Structures are given as structure tokens and as C-alpha cells.
Amino acid sequence: MAAWNALRECRLQLQLLGRRAMSTALGWDSGHFDGPPLVDYLTRKNPCGVTPETVAHAELARRISRLKWCQDHMVVPIVEEWMAEGNEITRYGLIIVRHKLRRRKRFHHALRISDWIAYKKRVIPYDHKEALNHIDLVSRVSVTRAREMFDNLPADWKSREAYTVLLSMYVRHSMAADAESIYTTLKRWGLRSISPINMMLTLYQKHQVFWKVAELIRDAEEAGQSLNMCSFNILLPMTFRAGGVAEMESLVEMMESKNFLDEHTYCMLASSYGRAGMVDKAKEMLMVVEDGMETGKFNRLRRTYNVIIVIYGFIGDVEGVKRIWDITSRMDPTAEDYICMIRSSAKVGLFELAESGFLALAAQRKMHITVCNVMLQVCQAGNFVLRAESLLRKIHQMGFKPDPATYHHLIAIHLKNDNIQRALDLFQLERQVFRVPFELSPQERKFMSTEPRKDIKPWVGTCRMVMLALAERGEVVACETLFRNWRLEKWKTDVRLFNALLRAYEVAREPVAGFMERLEADGVEADEETIAILSRLPERPLIKQLH
């Protein structure tokens, strides 16, 4: 109810913010903010069109892109070899190279060039703007190093723009406490653009903290900043989650009156309709985007096609997946394009198409752990157990380190085939790999917790999946042991794990005592499923604690 009231208050305040913002909209990727606009001087398109300089440096970018993800140490030698062939490195040429590498998410490779510029080859003057671009690139690789670089900036370089770069890093890595601290500083200095508010809206959308949205909109009004198209696009999925389809469509009407509808809007509408089970409406929205890109109404971007093919996979449209891949496959597909195609193909049962994409990436030497994880999703969808185990061996042979997604899909495959012992062995191995050593001091543990650890923390969904498998067998002791070990690791605990534990008691027909106290001790609120399971347990008086 609090989230609902917050969104309604937002809607009333949105009606007061009538004029369209003159500030440039932020960059977008699937509806999420991706980088501060203040450093876009390195990623602008060439206003003069194609020149020999752009063609030559585009070839250099292609050479670097052929490297494996782990071969970033070879970037500078390739640049030096390219120079030895008689090519000249220019300021604008390096901007082109870095831009292309960033667009392909080759941040390690782009960072090697930035380091080379900063410390050896001063083709671009290392001024305030270049320093901020350098920090922004570093932040995509190492938060700790980016913080150190920010701390070492001269005092007069720690401007609003520098703090905005820092804020974008914290938002990107979901470091909410640090992001709110930086936002408070910027608000105290005075918000001169809508960008910081859009970043915080993105953060709250990601974590579904709806009740803070109204405060952000008030901040925009007090600062004299109007919400732009980007702001409304962020609010759209939040409105759907809090108020449903009706409230979302009301917000769309307001956006239409301000001419704020673009391809991102229609893609998010399609995603929301798909989640609501309105498949025909979702297809209608996607066709608007497809037609708009064909006629030139919308920008024809590969990332938009990737969003569309993923949504088609989500709603189970086989022909849509085939049609979009037919377009994307003629656009010199990147690894990201193949990943989106493989993931979507797995959802609609196009396993041969998914396999062909995986083999194409292997032939192009574009393999990395994310590609392997997506192929494991294919194995999970097709119930290919032996192929999944074979892929796990190849992951180790190629020198990749399995991440939480790897273990999640492997465990899901074995649970699906009732191989409970193999699933438990894999889960135990995952806990050992990603464990934070207990011998760390509180100060060291606190320091480590400030680093984003999404990539080295097991997923809550994985733990819940294993607990539910044990619960359906009525193995209360095994569930309690697994749950206790999970809590000892200081990993995230939510109501889903408690409900899985309750399910074990329900199947075993055993009473449970003091369960609400356990929830309260962990700061977890009971949901409808908790109440329903407790009401079915033998010891019914516990249900009185909920009233």
C-alpha cells in the first residue's frame, strides 16, 4: 500500500511538471541508464561523415575486438603494430576506437587504451574531461581503483561532473548507500540537471524502492528541473509493478501528450504486457518498434533489436525470434547479439538455432563465461544433462571461472532430472568457491562489503531451489542445515528461503515453533505464502501471531 500511495503521489506531481526538459536525455540500454552524459564527448558520432581517418581507426578497433576478453594485455602491442604499418594515431581516431570498444562492452580493452593515453602516449591532453572519462572506464572494471583515482584528483577537478561520474558508478553496481550519499552532496550543491535524479530513479527501480520516488520528483520540482523522456521511461515499469496495467496506461497517455514516446517506451510496454499475460498487446507494441525502425521513425540500433528478440522469447513467439535474428544476423553480429539470440531461442525451443550461435561464437573466438552460461540455459530448457556436464568440463579447460549463474543452471538441470545428490555437491562446491573467509576482522569484512559482490555471491534463487527440492522430500533436518549454513555466510536472506523451509515442515507434517520470531530476528516480513503455509501446519496457534 505504501508503494501504491507513493506512485500515486508521483503521478500527481508529474502533472505539475508540464514542460519538457531541455537537457539531453541519458543514454539507454534496455531501459537502464548506462553511463553519465557529461562524458559523451568521447562517444559522439562523427558530424562530418565517413573519412579516411574514421575508416582506418575503425579497422584498428576491429583488430582489437578480435582479441579474447582475457587478452587485454595485447591491446597496446596491436596499436603499436598498427602505427608501425604507417598509420598515424590522432586524438579523434582514438576517440573512435574507444567508442567502438565501449559499445561492444570491451571495457578492459578500452581501459588499456585510456591507460596508455594517460601514462605514455599523450595524444589526448589529460585534462579534466579526459580524467573523468578515464575514471568512468575504470569504474566498469574496478570500483576500488576508480575510488582511488577520484580521491587523487586535484581539488578543483572534484566538481559536480566528477561526483556525477561517481554516482553513475554506484548506481551501475547497485551500491545504494554510497549512491545516496553522493546524491545528497549533489543536492546540497544544487541540482543543475535532471541526470542525478534519473540515476537515482534507475537505482530505486532496480531495487523496487517505490516509496522514495515521490521524494525524488519533489527534488526535481524544487530544483526547477523538468522530468525528461528518460525519467518517464524509468517510471513506466515502476508504475506497472505498483499499480498494474491501468496505471501504466495512464502514465503513457501523459507521456503521449508531451511527445515522450520512443522505442524504449514501446519495448517496456511490451515487456510489461508480457508479464501481465497480455501477449497480443505485447506483440502490438513490438511491431510498432519494428515498423518505426524500418521507416526511420526510430533509430535502428542493434541493442533495440536485442531487447525485442528477448521479449519475443519471453512471450514465446517463435516467428518473432526468427524474424529479428534474420535482421540482426546481417548486421555483423556481436557477442551480445548472439547471447540474446541463444537465450531467446532456448525459451521458444529453437535448440538448433541456439547451438549454431554458440558454435559461431566459438569459431570467432568470442567465448567467455557468459556465453557458456547462456548455453547452459539451453541445456536446461532442452533437458540435456550430458551436454551440460560436458560444457562444464570445457569451461575449466578454457580457463574460465564458473560464476553463480553457471552453478545455478547446472543445479537446476540436475534437480529437474531428480539427481539430488549431484545438485547438492554442486551447491556445496559453489559455497566453498564464493565464501568470504571467517577469519577476516570486522574492519576487513566491512571493507570487502563495500565492493560490489554480485558476481561472487551465490544467488538466493539457487538456495531456494535446492531447499524446495529437499522440502518436497520432507527432509526438514537437511533444509535447516542448509539454511543455517547460508545465514552463517552472511549472504542475502529473504522470505522465499523461509517459505521453502516452512514447506519442508508442511510436507513432513511436523510442527514448527517460534517461526515468527525467526523472521523478525532477520528483519524479514511474512508474506501471503508464509501465512498460508503456517495455517496448514499442525501447530495452528502460531497463526495468531500474525494478527
NUDOLUM-686042 format. One record per residue (C-alpha): residue number from 0; chain; x, y, z. Coordinates in steps of 0.05 Angstrom, whole numbers, plus 5000, padded with zeros to 4 digits. Layout:
    i  ch     u     v     w
  NUM   A     X     Y     Z
...
//
This chain:
    i  ch     u     v     w
    0   A  5000  5000  5000
    1   A  5058  5047  5015
    2   A  5087  5034  4945
    3   A  5018  5047  4914
    4   A  5009  5113  4951
    5   A  5080  5135  4932
    6   A  5066  5122  4858
    7   A  5000  5159  4861
    8   A  5034  5219  4893
    9   A  5087  5215  4838
   10   A  5032  5217  4786
   11   A  5001  5279  4816
   12   A  5069  5314  4818
   13   A  5084  5293  4746
   14   A  5023  5332  4724
   15   A  5054  5394  4754
   16   A  5118  5386  4715
   17   A  5090  5406  4648
   18   A  5147  5429  4605
   19   A  5195  5383  4571
   20   A  5266  5385  4596
   21   A  5317  5418  4551
   22   A  5374  5375  4578
   23   A  5397  5317  4536
   24   A  5366  5250  4552
   25   A  5412  5199  4584
   26   A  5439  5140  4545
   27   A  5395  5079  4548
   28   A  5403  5003  4543
   29   A  5341  4962  4554
   30   A  5311  5019  4595
   31   A  5370  5025  4642
   32   A  5420  5083  4649
   33   A  5489  5066  4623
   34   A  5540  5120  4634
   35   A  5539  5194  4650
   36   A  5521  5242  4594
   37   A  5576  5290  4615
   38   A  5629  5245  4585
   39   A  5593  5236  4519
   40   A  5643  5280  4483
   41   A  5682  5216  4471
   42   A  5623  5178  4443
   43   A  5592  5228  4395
   44   A  5580  5207  4323
   45   A  5625  5239  4271
   46   A  5586  5300  4245
   47   A  5630  5302  4183
   48   A  5611  5232  4160
   49   A  5659  5177  4138
   50   A  5731  5199  4127
   51   A  5796  5160  4114
   52   A  5814  5174  4187
   53   A  5750  5142  4213
   54   A  5757  5082  4166
   55   A  5829  5069  4188
   56   A  5815  5074  4262
   57   A  5752  5031  4254
   58   A  5798  4977  4226
   59   A  5842  4985  4288
   60   A  5781  4976  4332
   61   A  5762  4913  4294
   62   A  5832  4884  4305
   63   A  5826  4896  4379
   64   A  5756  4867  4381
   65   A  5783  4801  4354
   66   A  5821  4791  4419
   67   A  5792  4747  4472
   68   A  5763  4780  4534
   69   A  5823  4759  4575
   70   A  5874  4784  4524
   71   A  5871  4858  4543
   72   A  5946  4858  4553
   73   A  5954  4853  4478
   74   A  5916  4917  4462
   75   A  5976  4965  4465
   76   A  6021  4919  4423
   77   A  5966  4917  4369
   78   A  5962  4993  4370
   79   A  6038  4999  4364
   80   A  6038  4947  4307
   81   A  5984  4987  4272
   82   A  6027  5050  4278
   83   A  6088  5013  4251
   84   A  6048  4999  4188
   85   A  6050  5074  4174
   86   A  5984  5094  4206
   87   A  5981  5157  4249
   88   A  5948  5159  4317
   89   A  5905  5221  4325
   90   A  5862  5248  4380
   91   A  5797  5237  4343
   92   A  5820  5169  4319
   93   A  5830  5144  4390
   94   A  5761  5171  4408
   95   A  5732  5128  4352
   96   A  5769  5066  4376
   97   A  5748  5074  4448
   98   A  5677  5089  4428
   99   A  5671  5025  4388
  100   A  5702  4984  4443
  101   A  5655  5014  4495
  102   A  5594  4999  4451
  103   A  5616  4927  4448
  104   A  5626  4926  4523
  105   A  5701  4913  4516
  106   A  5715  4957  4576
  107   A  5780  4922  4594
  108   A  5807  4934  4524
  109   A  5783  5007  4522
  110   A  5815  5018  4590
  111   A  5882  4994  4564
  112   A  5879  5049  4512
  113   A  5859  5101  4564
  114   A  5916  5080  4610
  115   A  5963  5084  4550
  116   A  5939  5154  4535
  117   A  5944  5176  4608
  118   A  6013  5148  4625
  119   A  6051  5140  4559
  120   A  6023  5168  4495
  121   A  5993  5237  4509
  122   A  5954  5241  4444
  123   A  5895  5268  4482
  124   A  5912  5321  4535
  125   A  5899  5292  4603
  126   A  5854  5348  4626
  127   A  5792  5348  4670
  128   A  5746  5316  4618
  129   A  5795  5262  4599
  130   A  5806  5246  4673
  131   A  5731  5237  4683
  132   A  5727  5192  4622
  133   A  5785  5152  4649
  134   A  5751  5143  4716
  135   A  5685  5124  4683
  136   A  5721  5069  4644
  137   A  5758  5045  4706
  138   A  5693  5042  4745
  139   A  5667  4989  4697
  140   A  5727  4945  4714
  141   A  5745  4961  4786
  142   A  5706  5003  4836
  143   A  5764  5005  4884
  144   A  5812  5034  4833
  145   A  5760  5084  4809
  146   A  5751  5109  4880
  147   A  5826  5117  4888
  148   A  5831  5156  4823
  149   A  5775  5202  4846
  150   A  5808  5213  4913
  151   A  5873  5232  4877
  152   A  5841  5284  4833
  153   A  5862  5356  4845
  154   A  5813  5393  4889
  155   A  5789  5439  4833
  156   A  5773  5377  4790
  157   A  5725  5348  4841
  158   A  5666  5384  4810
  159   A  5593  5367  4801
  160   A  5613  5329  4739
  161   A  5664  5287  4777
  162   A  5613  5270  4831
  163   A  5562  5252  4777
  164   A  5612  5202  4748
  165   A  5620  5172  4817
  166   A  5544  5170  4826
  167   A  5535  5133  4759
  168   A  5586  5081  4782
  169   A  5549  5068  4847
  170   A  5483  5063  4811
  171   A  5511  5016  4759
  172   A  5538  4970  4814
  173   A  5475  4976  4858
  174   A  5514  5006  4916
  175   A  5454  5042  4944
  176   A  5484  5072  5008
  177   A  5543  5103  4970
  178   A  5497  5128  4915
  179   A  5451  5162  4964
  180   A  5510  5195  4998
  181   A  5536  5224  4933
  182   A  5466  5246  4912
  183   A  5457  5282  4978
  184   A  5522  5320  4964
  185   A  5499  5340  4894
  186   A  5431  5361  4921
  187   A  5464  5404  4973
  188   A  5504  5439  4919
  189   A  5442  5448  4876
  190   A  5417  5402  4820
  191   A  5434  5435  4754
  192   A  5409  5377  4711
  193   A  5359  5320  4714
  194   A  5415  5268  4707
  195   A  5427  5253  4781
  196   A  5353  5245  4793
  197   A  5347  5197  4734
  198   A  5405  5157  4761
  199   A  5372  5150  4829
  200   A  5305  5133  4796
  201   A  5342  5077  4760
  202   A  5371  5052  4825
  203   A  5303  5052  4860
  204   A  5270  5018  4801
  205   A  5322  4963  4803
  206   A  5310  4951  4877
  207   A  5235  4967  4874
  208   A  5241  5021  4927
  209   A  5178  5057  4904
  210   A  5166  5098  4966
  211   A  5228  5141  4952
  212   A  5207  5161  4882
  213   A  5160  5216  4906
  214   A  5217  5249  4943
  215   A  5260  5250  4880
  216   A  5205  5282  4840
  217   A  5198  5336  4894
  218   A  5273  5347  4890
  219   A  5266  5358  4814
  220   A  5210  5408  4824
  221   A  5248  5446  4878
  222   A  5310  5449  4834
  223   A  5269  5474  4775
  224   A  5285  5413  4733
  225   A  5233  5380  4690
  226   A  5230  5305  4681
  227   A  5251  5286  4611
  228   A  5235  5226  4567
  229   A  5287  5184  4603
  230   A  5254  5199  4671
  231   A  5186  5177  4646
  232   A  5214  5114  4615
  233   A  5244  5095  4683
  234   A  5179  5109  4718
  235   A  5139  5066  4669
  236   A  5158  4996  4695
  237   A  5155  5021  4766
  238   A  5084  5044  4755
  239   A  5066  4977  4725
  240   A  5094  4939  4785
  241   A  5059  4984  4836
  242   A  4993  4999  4802
  243   A  4984  4949  4746
  244   A  4967  4958  4672
  245   A  4914  5012  4684
  246   A  4961  5059  4720
  247   A  5016  5045  4669
  248   A  4970  5064  4611
  249   A  4950  5128  4647
  250   A  5023  5147  4651
  251   A  5032  5131  4577
  252   A  4975  5179  4560
  253   A  5012  5233  4597
  254   A  5076  5216  4560
  255   A  5040  5218  4493
  256   A  5014  5288  4508
  257   A  5086  5310  4519
  258   A  5111  5273  4457
  259   A  5155  5229  4501
  260   A  5143  5162  4466
  261   A  5204  5129  4435
  262   A  5227  5058  4420
  263   A  5247  5047  4493
  264   A  5177  5065  4516
  265   A  5144  5014  4469
  266   A  5195  4960  4488
  267   A  5180  4970  4562
  268   A  5105  4970  4548
  269   A  5114  4904  4511
  270   A  5153  4874  4569
  271   A  5100  4896  4619
  272   A  5043  4869  4577
  273   A  5081  4804  4570
  274   A  5089  4799  4646
  275   A  5014  4812  4653
  276   A  4998  4755  4605
  277   A  4973  4803  4551
  278   A  5013  4771  4494
  279   A  4974  4804  4436
  280   A  4985  4873  4465
  281   A  5059  4858  4475
  282   A  5065  4837  4402
  283   A  5029  4900  4380
  284   A  5079  4944  4417
  285   A  5138  4906  4388
  286   A  5111  4914  4317
  287   A  5106  4989  4329
  288   A  5181  4989  4344
  289   A  5198  4944  4285
  290   A  5158  4987  4236
  291   A  5187  5050  4266
  292   A  5258  5027  4256
  293   A  5243  5005  4184
  294   A  5211  5072  4166
  295   A  5263  5114  4202
  296   A  5217  5139  4257
  297   A  5262  5106  4309
  298   A  5337  5096  4309
  299   A  5356  5029  4280
  300   A  5401  5004  4336
  301   A  5426  4933  4348
  302   A  5413  4940  4423
  303   A  5339  4954  4407
  304   A  5336  4891  4365
  305   A  5367  4853  4423
  306   A  5313  4878  4470
  307   A  5259  4859  4421
  308   A  5285  4788  4409
  309   A  5290  4776  4484
  310   A  5217  4798  4494
  311   A  5195  4754  4436
  312   A  5230  4696  4471
  313   A  5196  4714  4537
  314   A  5126  4714  4507
  315   A  5141  4650  4467
  316   A  5136  4679  4396
  317   A  5178  4633  4352
  318   A  5167  4672  4288
  319   A  5186  4737  4322
  320   A  5252  4708  4346
  321   A  5268  4681  4276
  322   A  5249  4747  4242
  323   A  5291  4791  4288
  324   A  5351  4745  4284
  325   A  5346  4746  4208
  326   A  5355  4822  4212
  327   A  5409  4821  4266
  328   A  5450  4766  4232
  329   A  5461  4813  4173
  330   A  5489  4868  4218
  331   A  5557  4836  4235
  332   A  5531  4805  4300
  333   A  5570  4818  4364
  334   A  5576  4770  4422
  335   A  5518  4807  4456
  336   A  5474  4795  4395
  337   A  5489  4721  4396
  338   A  5476  4717  4471
  339   A  5408  4749  4464
  340   A  5391  4703  4406
  341   A  5413  4640  4443
  342   A  5375  4659  4505
  343   A  5311  4673  4466
  344   A  5318  4611  4423
  345   A  5323  4568  4485
  346   A  5257  4596  4511
  347   A  5219  4581  4447
  348   A  5251  4513  4435
  349   A  5296  4532  4376
  350   A  5354  4490  4402
  351   A  5388  4481  4334
  352   A  5389  4556  4323
  353   A  5418  4566  4393
  354   A  5471  4513  4380
  355   A  5491  4547  4315
  356   A  5500  4613  4351
  357   A  5544  4580  4404
  358   A  5587  4547  4351
  359   A  5593  4613  4313
  360   A  5619  4648  4375
  361   A  5669  4591  4387
  362   A  5693  4596  4315
  363   A  5702  4672  4322
  364   A  5740  4663  4388
  365   A  5688  4704  4425
  366   A  5678  4654  4481
  367   A  5672  4676  4554
  368   A  5635  4652  4615
  369   A  5571  4690  4598
  370   A  5565  4653  4532
  371   A  5575  4587  4568
  372   A  5522  4605  4619
  373   A  5471  4621  4564
  374   A  5486  4554  4531
  375   A  5473  4521  4599
  376   A  5405  4554  4596
  377   A  5394  4519  4530
  378   A  5414  4453  4563
  379   A  5366  4467  4619
  380   A  5308  4483  4572
  381   A  5323  4421  4530
  382   A  5340  4376  4589
  383   A  5409  4360  4560
  384   A  5444  4334  4622
  385   A  5505  4302  4590
  386   A  5516  4362  4546
  387   A  5514  4408  4607
  388   A  5566  4366  4643
  389   A  5609  4366  4581
  390   A  5604  4441  4577
  391   A  5625  4447  4649
  392   A  5689  4409  4633
  393   A  5702  4454  4573
  394   A  5693  4515  4618
  395   A  5750  4491  4661
  396   A  5792  4472  4601
  397   A  5784  4542  4571
  398   A  5808  4573  4636
  399   A  5742  4606  4654
  400   A  5718  4611  4725
  401   A  5646  4587  4737
  402   A  5603  4643  4767
  403   A  5537  4639  4805
  404   A  5497  4634  4740
  405   A  5539  4574  4719
  406   A  5523  4537  4783
  407   A  5450  4558  4783
  408   A  5436  4528  4714
  409   A  5476  4465  4728
  410   A  5439  4453  4794
  411   A  5372  4467  4760
  412   A  5387  4415  4706
  413   A  5404  4361  4757
  414   A  5344  4377  4802
  415   A  5299  4374  4740
  416   A  5325  4303  4729
  417   A  5320  4284  4803
  418   A  5396  4280  4811
  419   A  5391  4309  4880
  420   A  5459  4286  4904
  421   A  5496  4317  4845
  422   A  5458  4382  4855
  423   A  5477  4383  4929
  424   A  5550  4370  4911
  425   A  5550  4428  4862
  426   A  5516  4474  4913
  427   A  5568  4456  4966
  428   A  5624  4470  4916
  429   A  5593  4538  4900
  430   A  5590  4556  4974
  431   A  5664  4539  4981
  432   A  5684  4579  4919
  433   A  5647  4643  4938
  434   A  5655  4640  5013
  435   A  5681  4702  5050
  436   A  5735  4677  5098
  437   A  5711  4677  5170
  438   A  5780  4695  5196
  439   A  5773  4766  5168
  440   A  5770  4820  5220
  441   A  5706  4863  5225
  442   A  5743  4921  5193
  443   A  5766  4877  5134
  444   A  5697  4847  5126
  445   A  5666  4917  5126
  446   A  5716  4939  5073
  447   A  5700  4879  5029
  448   A  5626  4891  5036
  449   A  5633  4960  5003
  450   A  5657  4927  4939
  451   A  5600  4903  4893
  452   A  5599  4828  4900
  453   A  5542  4808  4855
  454   A  5589  4766  4813
  455   A  5617  4726  4872
  456   A  5555  4714  4914
  457   A  5511  4653  4903
  458   A  5441  4671  4882
  459   A  5384  4668  4932
  460   A  5344  4633  4878
  461   A  5395  4577  4876
  462   A  5390  4565  4951
  463   A  5314  4567  4948
  464   A  5313  4518  4890
  465   A  5356  4468  4929
  466   A  5315  4478  4993
  467   A  5250  4466  4956
  468   A  5277  4402  4926
  469   A  5294  4378  4996
  470   A  5228  4405  5023
  471   A  5187  4364  4974
  472   A  5221  4302  5003
  473   A  5203  4324  5073
  474   A  5277  4329  5094
  475   A  5269  4381  5150
  476   A  5338  4370  5180
  477   A  5374  4377  5113
  478   A  5335  4441  5099
  479   A  5350  4470  5167
  480   A  5424  4454  5159
  481   A  5428  4485  5090
  482   A  5391  4547  5114
  483   A  5436  4555  5175
  484   A  5499  4549  5133
  485   A  5472  4601  5085
  486   A  5459  4650  5141
  487   A  5528  4638  5171
  488   A  5559  4661  5105
  489   A  5523  4729  5114
  490   A  5490  4722  5047
  491   A  5423  4753  5030
  492   A  5363  4721  5065
  493   A  5292  4737  5045
  494   A  5222  4709  5056
  495   A  5229  4660  4998
  496   A  5280  4619  5037
  497   A  5237  4619  5100
  498   A  5177  4596  5058
  499   A  5219  4539  5028
  500   A  5238  4519  5099
  501   A  5165  4521  5120
  502   A  5147  4477  5061
  503   A  5193  4423  5088
  504   A  5156  4424  5155
  505   A  5089  4421  5118
  506   A  5109  4360  5076
  507   A  5137  4325  5136
  508   A  5075  4343  5177
  509   A  5118  4368  5234
  510   A  5101  4427  5279
  511   A  5146  4488  5280
  512   A  5156  4533  5340
  513   A  5179  4606  5343
  514   A  5179  4615  5269
  515   A  5154  4687  5270
  516   A  5209  4705  5319
  517   A  5260  4678  5270
  518   A  5230  4721  5215
  519   A  5232  4782  5260
  520   A  5304  4769  5281
  521   A  5326  4770  5208
  522   A  5284  4832  5192
  523   A  5240  4793  5144
  524   A  5166  4805  5137
  525   A  5118  4747  5127
  526   A  5080  4746  5061
  527   A  5016  4712  5039
  528   A  5051  4647  5025
  529   A  5081  4646  5095
  530   A  5012  4656  5126
  531   A  4981  4602  5082
  532   A  5034  4550  5100
  533   A  5031  4566  5174
  534   A  4956  4558  5173
  535   A  4965  4487  5146
  536   A  5017  4465  5197
  537   A  4996  4421  5256
  538   A  5010  4474  5308
  539   A  4956  4524  5286
  540   A  4961  4572  5346
  541   A  5022  4602  5313
  542   A  4977  4637  5263
  543   A  4952  4682  5318
  544   A  5019  4717  5318
  545   A  5003  4746  5250
  546   A  4940  4784  5272
//
